Amino acid sequence: MSADIRTDFDYQVAQFGDFGFRVLTGASVEGEKFSSVMALEDSTITITSTRKGDASASIDLVAGMVVYGDLAITALTGKVIAYLRDV
């Protein structure tokens, strides 16, 4: 499967968590890309775009807040659930 989400099917599979998820509390698995991240508790994370460029940001999330994109994620404080883009 392509690393890009190009069809409705691929988008829906990724958005509904069919590729799995990781609960992050301080680190991310090297090389994994995520389609969304939701804060399970108030958290501070660093997100990096896995597309061309190296856009990166450290942001505070309130419990329940969701961020979407093609992302690499590191949870610095708190706890988040991050949905994988691909298997």
VMD Tcl script that builds the backbone (N, CA, C; Angstrom):
set m [mol new atoms 261]
animate dup $m
set s [atomselect $m all]
$s set {name element resname resid chain x y z} {
  {N N MET 1 A 0.841 -1.177 0.000}
  {CA C MET 1 A 0.000 0.000 0.000}
  {C C MET 1 A 0.883 1.235 0.000}
  {N N SER 2 A 0.455 2.229 -0.692}
  {CA C SER 2 A 1.181 3.494 -0.761}
  {C C SER 2 A 1.176 4.181 0.598}
  {N N ALA 3 A 2.229 4.940 0.853}
  {CA C ALA 3 A 2.301 5.714 2.095}
  {C C ALA 3 A 1.374 6.923 2.046}
  {N N ASP 4 A 0.919 7.290 0.858}
  {CA C ASP 4 A 0.008 8.418 0.691}
  {C C ASP 4 A -1.431 7.931 0.736}
  {N N ILE 5 A -2.307 8.751 1.297}
  {CA C ILE 5 A -3.732 8.439 1.295}
  {C C ILE 5 A -4.329 9.117 0.069}
  {N N ARG 6 A -4.639 8.313 -0.940}
  {CA C ARG 6 A -5.110 8.845 -2.217}
  {C C ARG 6 A -6.557 8.502 -2.531}
  {N N THR 7 A -7.135 7.545 -1.828}
  {CA C THR 7 A -8.504 7.135 -2.125}
  {C C THR 7 A -9.377 7.310 -0.900}
  {N N ASP 8 A -10.688 7.349 -1.125}
  {CA C ASP 8 A -11.622 7.441 -0.003}
  {C C ASP 8 A -11.436 6.267 0.947}
  {N N PHE 9 A -11.218 5.067 0.388}
  {CA C PHE 9 A -11.049 3.875 1.210}
  {C C PHE 9 A -9.856 4.028 2.148}
  {N N ASP 10 A -8.698 4.444 1.611}
  {CA C ASP 10 A -7.504 4.609 2.436}
  {C C ASP 10 A -7.736 5.631 3.539}
  {N N TYR 11 A -8.414 6.727 3.193}
  {CA C TYR 11 A -8.706 7.774 4.173}
  {C C TYR 11 A -9.576 7.219 5.295}
  {N N GLN 12 A -10.651 6.513 4.928}
  {CA C GLN 12 A -11.572 5.990 5.932}
  {C C GLN 12 A -10.906 4.944 6.811}
  {N N VAL 13 A -10.093 4.089 6.220}
  {CA C VAL 13 A -9.379 3.070 6.999}
  {C C VAL 13 A -8.476 3.748 8.035}
  {N N ALA 14 A -7.725 4.758 7.623}
  {CA C ALA 14 A -6.824 5.452 8.542}
  {C C ALA 14 A -7.610 6.195 9.620}
  {N N GLN 15 A -8.673 6.902 9.246}
  {CA C GLN 15 A -9.425 7.713 10.205}
  {C C GLN 15 A -10.151 6.874 11.242}
  {N N PHE 16 A -10.530 5.653 10.882}
  {CA C PHE 16 A -11.249 4.815 11.837}
  {C C PHE 16 A -10.335 3.843 12.573}
  {N N GLY 17 A -9.019 4.049 12.466}
  {CA C GLY 17 A -8.066 3.312 13.273}
  {C C GLY 17 A -7.785 1.895 12.824}
  {N N ASP 18 A -8.133 1.535 11.588}
  {CA C ASP 18 A -7.928 0.167 11.124}
  {C C ASP 18 A -6.452 -0.218 11.003}
  {N N PHE 19 A -5.544 0.754 10.969}
  {CA C PHE 19 A -4.116 0.447 10.910}
  {C C PHE 19 A -3.534 0.304 12.313}
  {N N GLY 20 A -4.334 0.550 13.329}
  {CA C GLY 20 A -3.878 0.427 14.704}
  {C C GLY 20 A -3.539 1.775 15.320}
  {N N PHE 21 A -3.059 1.734 16.534}
  {CA C PHE 21 A -2.758 2.956 17.265}
  {C C PHE 21 A -1.631 2.697 18.245}
  {N N ARG 22 A -1.105 3.772 18.780}
  {CA C ARG 22 A -0.124 3.724 19.859}
  {C C ARG 22 A -0.592 4.689 20.950}
  {N N VAL 23 A -0.458 4.279 22.193}
  {CA C VAL 23 A -0.666 5.192 23.313}
  {C C VAL 23 A 0.723 5.669 23.697}
  {N N LEU 24 A 0.944 6.978 23.577}
  {CA C LEU 24 A 2.262 7.560 23.798}
  {C C LEU 24 A 2.286 8.335 25.112}
  {N N THR 25 A 3.327 8.101 25.895}
  {CA C THR 25 A 3.471 8.801 27.172}
  {C C THR 25 A 4.870 9.370 27.347}
  {N N GLY 26 A 5.641 9.461 26.281}
  {CA C GLY 26 A 6.967 10.051 26.415}
  {C C GLY 26 A 7.847 9.849 25.205}
  {N N ALA 27 A 7.430 8.982 24.300}
  {CA C ALA 27 A 8.252 8.716 23.124}
  {C C ALA 27 A 7.386 8.164 22.011}
  {N N SER 28 A 7.917 8.181 20.806}
  {CA C SER 28 A 7.249 7.608 19.657}
  {C C SER 28 A 8.144 6.520 19.084}
  {N N VAL 29 A 7.568 5.608 18.327}
  {CA C VAL 29 A 8.351 4.572 17.673}
  {C C VAL 29 A 8.971 5.164 16.414}
  {N N GLU 30 A 10.273 5.018 16.257}
  {CA C GLU 30 A 11.001 5.590 15.122}
  {C C GLU 30 A 10.404 5.125 13.802}
  {N N GLY 31 A 10.173 6.075 12.905}
  {CA C GLY 31 A 9.722 5.764 11.558}
  {C C GLY 31 A 8.224 5.589 11.394}
  {N N GLU 32 A 7.448 5.655 12.463}
  {CA C GLU 32 A 6.001 5.506 12.322}
  {C C GLU 32 A 5.356 6.856 12.012}
  {N N LYS 33 A 4.324 6.801 11.150}
  {CA C LYS 33 A 3.571 7.994 10.787}
  {C C LYS 33 A 2.134 7.819 11.264}
  {N N PHE 34 A 1.559 8.938 11.674}
  {CA C PHE 34 A 0.224 8.918 12.242}
  {C C PHE 34 A -0.702 9.850 11.467}
  {N N SER 35 A -2.009 9.498 11.450}
  {CA C SER 35 A -3.000 10.332 10.763}
  {C C SER 35 A -3.690 11.289 11.716}
  {N N SER 36 A -3.721 10.942 12.996}
  {CA C SER 36 A -4.325 11.828 13.988}
  {C C SER 36 A -3.803 11.474 15.369}
  {N N VAL 37 A -3.900 12.443 16.247}
  {CA C VAL 37 A -3.508 12.241 17.641}
  {C C VAL 37 A -4.563 12.909 18.515}
  {N N MET 38 A -5.004 12.189 19.558}
  {CA C MET 38 A -5.987 12.734 20.480}
  {C C MET 38 A -5.417 12.680 21.893}
  {N N ALA 39 A -5.546 13.778 22.610}
  {CA C ALA 39 A -5.067 13.847 23.989}
  {C C ALA 39 A -6.032 13.088 24.898}
  {N N LEU 40 A -5.516 12.100 25.611}
  {CA C LEU 40 A -6.312 11.368 26.597}
  {C C LEU 40 A -6.340 12.107 27.922}
  {N N GLU 41 A -5.358 12.962 28.123}
  {CA C GLU 41 A -5.293 13.878 29.265}
  {C C GLU 41 A -4.530 15.110 28.788}
  {N N ASP 42 A -4.567 16.178 29.545}
  {CA C ASP 42 A -3.829 17.376 29.144}
  {C C ASP 42 A -2.388 16.977 28.851}
  {N N SER 43 A -1.887 17.377 27.685}
  {CA C SER 43 A -0.582 16.911 27.214}
  {C C SER 43 A 0.158 18.003 26.469}
  {N N THR 44 A 1.463 17.873 26.420}
  {CA C THR 44 A 2.303 18.687 25.551}
  {C C THR 44 A 3.007 17.718 24.615}
  {N N ILE 45 A 2.894 17.965 23.309}
  {CA C ILE 45 A 3.513 17.076 22.325}
  {C C ILE 45 A 4.329 17.874 21.324}
  {N N THR 46 A 5.223 17.185 20.672}
  {CA C THR 46 A 5.916 17.740 19.518}
  {C C THR 46 A 5.423 16.978 18.309}
  {N N ILE 47 A 4.944 17.715 17.298}
  {CA C ILE 47 A 4.518 17.091 16.047}
  {C C ILE 47 A 5.435 17.581 14.935}
  {N N THR 48 A 5.743 16.682 14.033}
  {CA C THR 48 A 6.570 17.012 12.882}
  {C C THR 48 A 5.863 16.506 11.640}
  {N N SER 49 A 5.723 17.356 10.640}
  {CA C SER 49 A 5.124 16.944 9.378}
  {C C SER 49 A 6.035 15.932 8.709}
  {N N THR 50 A 5.470 14.819 8.238}
  {CA C THR 50 A 6.275 13.816 7.553}
  {C C THR 50 A 6.238 14.033 6.044}
  {N N ARG 51 A 5.662 15.123 5.613}
  {CA C ARG 51 A 5.679 15.517 4.205}
  {C C ARG 51 A 6.957 16.279 3.924}
  {N N LYS 52 A 7.094 16.745 2.708}
  {CA C LYS 52 A 8.283 17.524 2.345}
  {C C LYS 52 A 8.416 18.711 3.288}
  {N N GLY 53 A 9.626 18.993 3.646}
  {CA C GLY 53 A 9.873 20.061 4.600}
  {C C GLY 53 A 10.039 19.469 5.982}
  {N N ASP 54 A 10.277 20.312 6.925}
  {CA C ASP 54 A 10.504 19.826 8.281}
  {C C ASP 54 A 9.718 20.645 9.290}
  {N N ALA 55 A 8.485 20.974 8.933}
  {CA C ALA 55 A 7.642 21.751 9.835}
  {C C ALA 55 A 7.480 20.997 11.151}
  {N N SER 56 A 7.759 21.675 12.241}
  {CA C SER 56 A 7.695 21.051 13.557}
  {C C SER 56 A 7.132 22.063 14.543}
  {N N ALA 57 A 6.394 21.558 15.536}
  {CA C ALA 57 A 5.833 22.448 16.544}
  {C C ALA 57 A 5.639 21.689 17.843}
  {N N SER 58 A 5.831 22.383 18.926}
  {CA C SER 58 A 5.503 21.848 20.238}
  {C C SER 58 A 4.201 22.524 20.650}
  {N N ILE 59 A 3.184 21.720 20.965}
  {CA C ILE 59 A 1.874 22.296 21.276}
  {C C ILE 59 A 1.294 21.670 22.532}
  {N N ASP 60 A 0.434 22.438 23.182}
  {CA C ASP 60 A -0.309 21.956 24.342}
  {C C ASP 60 A -1.687 21.512 23.877}
  {N N LEU 61 A -2.087 20.321 24.300}
  {CA C LEU 61 A -3.413 19.798 23.976}
  {C C LEU 61 A -4.205 19.639 25.261}
  {N N VAL 62 A -5.454 20.049 25.228}
  {CA C VAL 62 A -6.379 19.821 26.323}
  {C C VAL 62 A -6.994 18.438 26.108}
  {N N ALA 63 A -7.285 17.715 27.159}
  {CA C ALA 63 A -7.884 16.385 27.038}
  {C C ALA 63 A -9.052 16.414 26.055}
  {N N GLY 64 A -9.051 15.504 25.087}
  {CA C GLY 64 A -10.097 15.425 24.077}
  {C C GLY 64 A -9.764 16.130 22.773}
  {N N MET 65 A -8.757 16.992 22.780}
  {CA C MET 65 A -8.375 17.720 21.575}
  {C C MET 65 A -7.712 16.766 20.572}
  {N N VAL 66 A -8.013 16.966 19.258}
  {CA C VAL 66 A -7.481 16.117 18.202}
  {C C VAL 66 A -6.729 16.967 17.190}
  {N N VAL 67 A -5.601 16.437 16.691}
  {CA C VAL 67 A -4.834 17.057 15.614}
  {C C VAL 67 A -4.753 16.036 14.487}
  {N N TYR 68 A -5.010 16.495 13.250}
  {CA C TYR 68 A -4.977 15.631 12.073}
  {C C TYR 68 A -3.814 16.014 11.174}
  {N N GLY 69 A -3.303 15.053 10.421}
  {CA C GLY 69 A -2.253 15.344 9.454}
  {C C GLY 69 A -1.454 14.102 9.115}
  {N N ASP 70 A -0.314 14.308 8.510}
  {CA C ASP 70 A 0.647 13.246 8.207}
  {C C ASP 70 A 1.807 13.530 9.139}
  {N N LEU 71 A 1.814 12.893 10.307}
  {CA C LEU 71 A 2.607 13.368 11.437}
  {C C LEU 71 A 3.526 12.319 12.044}
  {N N ALA 72 A 4.643 12.774 12.563}
  {CA C ALA 72 A 5.450 12.032 13.520}
  {C C ALA 72 A 5.205 12.731 14.850}
  {N N ILE 73 A 5.049 11.961 15.917}
  {CA C ILE 73 A 4.618 12.527 17.193}
  {C C ILE 73 A 5.494 12.031 18.330}
  {N N THR 74 A 5.815 12.936 19.231}
  {CA C THR 74 A 6.453 12.576 20.485}
  {C C THR 74 A 5.635 13.202 21.605}
  {N N ALA 75 A 5.155 12.384 22.510}
  {CA C ALA 75 A 4.427 12.897 23.666}
  {C C ALA 75 A 5.450 13.287 24.726}
  {N N LEU 76 A 5.463 14.540 25.108}
  {CA C LEU 76 A 6.429 15.010 26.095}
  {C C LEU 76 A 5.890 14.899 27.507}
  {N N THR 77 A 4.653 15.293 27.700}
  {CA C THR 77 A 3.980 15.145 28.990}
  {C C THR 77 A 2.558 14.705 28.718}
  {N N GLY 78 A 1.945 14.070 29.681}
  {CA C GLY 78 A 0.574 13.618 29.505}
  {C C GLY 78 A 0.510 12.300 28.759}
  {N N LYS 79 A -0.670 12.025 28.183}
  {CA C LYS 79 A -0.900 10.774 27.473}
  {C C LYS 79 A -1.770 11.048 26.253}
  {N N VAL 80 A -1.357 10.526 25.091}
  {CA C VAL 80 A -2.115 10.696 23.855}
  {C C VAL 80 A -2.301 9.339 23.189}
  {N N ILE 81 A -3.322 9.250 22.344}
  {CA C ILE 81 A -3.491 8.084 21.493}
  {C C ILE 81 A -3.274 8.571 20.060}
  {N N ALA 82 A -2.397 7.891 19.344}
  {CA C ALA 82 A -2.029 8.300 17.988}
  {C C ALA 82 A -2.378 7.163 17.031}
  {N N TYR 83 A -3.136 7.475 15.981}
  {CA C TYR 83 A -3.610 6.476 15.013}
  {C C TYR 83 A -2.641 6.378 13.837}
  {N N LEU 84 A -2.179 5.150 13.579}
  {CA C LEU 84 A -1.211 4.889 12.510}
  {C C LEU 84 A -1.806 5.146 11.135}
  {N N ARG 85 A -0.961 5.648 10.219}
  {CA C ARG 85 A -1.375 5.889 8.840}
  {C C ARG 85 A -1.318 4.638 7.983}
  {N N ASP 86 A -0.446 3.707 8.319}
  {CA C ASP 86 A -0.224 2.535 7.470}
  {C C ASP 86 A 0.297 1.404 8.336}
  {N N VAL 87 A 0.180 0.189 7.839}
  {CA C VAL 87 A 0.686 -0.967 8.582}
  {C C VAL 87 A 2.126 -1.237 8.249}
}
mol reanalyze $m
mol bondsrecalc $m
mol representation Tube
mol addrep $m
